[in-house]
Amino acid sequence: MSKQKKWAIGYLVAFIFMIFVNYLTTTNVGGVANDNESIIQPAGFAFSIWGLIYILLFAWVIKAFFAKTWEGSMAYRLKFWPIVNFLLNAVWIIVFTQQWIFASVIVIIALLYTLAEMYSTMTETGYHWFDRLPFSIYFAWVTVATIVNIFTLAVDNNVESILGLGELAWTNLILIVATLIGVAIALYFRDWLYPLVFTWPYFAIYTKNDGEYASLDIVLLVAAIVLLVTAIIVAFKKMRGESKVPAENR
């Protein structure tokens, strides 16, 4: 058995374990989040994005079995990172649904780190568009989910202000910072999908807020426009760049 297929089998086993943990979890992630509701908490429908992420990851894992060469495979570059990521994902589901909020923050930060490692590694050299697509969505969602998870911890510990700023001020500030991160990653990695994914939880937060905090609505709307414009600019630049490549080199 080739190294490529051994790694692919490892990915598949870890992925199945992650899905199995999801299936066994009796407490809904969105429900637990609502029990420790913060201002930044998105509406429950936002969590449906996990279904899309898991479907795309499954297709990505299956694709790993069919790389033409070991050196040319994504498994050759990523090695153990997808396995670690899938296992951390399962652990996060367990600790979060058990309402071990502090532990869930530690785990989701580790999860975000593995995504950053894989995302940057797979974009260092040439890659097929589908190699990165599932991780663009996954990475973007977990970026926002990490922020929400930290705010959930603050609410769980009855923290009402930090450095003289209340929850609303911190929420608006962090959303601005998250938006800048989305823009920076989109421009640096030439990824139009990453900033676009941010608009999904932003819309869910906007829906959940339901006009209660005017400043939050304004920040969310402006941030969404900035992210959409960034996605369009990056997509346009990529299309122009590809159109300039000589036909024999495409």
Secondary structure, 3 states (H helix, E strand, C coil): CCHHHHHHHHHHHHHHHHHHHHHHCCCCHHHHHHHCCCCCCCCHHHHHHHHHHHHHHHHHHHHHHHCCCCCCCHHHHHCCHHHHHHHHHHHHHHHHHCCCHHHHHHHHHHHHHHHHHHHHHHCCCCCCHHHHHHHHHHHHHHHHHHHHHHHHHHHHCCCCEECCEEHHHHHHHHHHHHHHHHHHHHHHHCCCHHHHHHHHHHHHHHHHHCCCCHHHHHHHHHHHHHHHHHHHHHHHHHHHHHHCCCHHHC
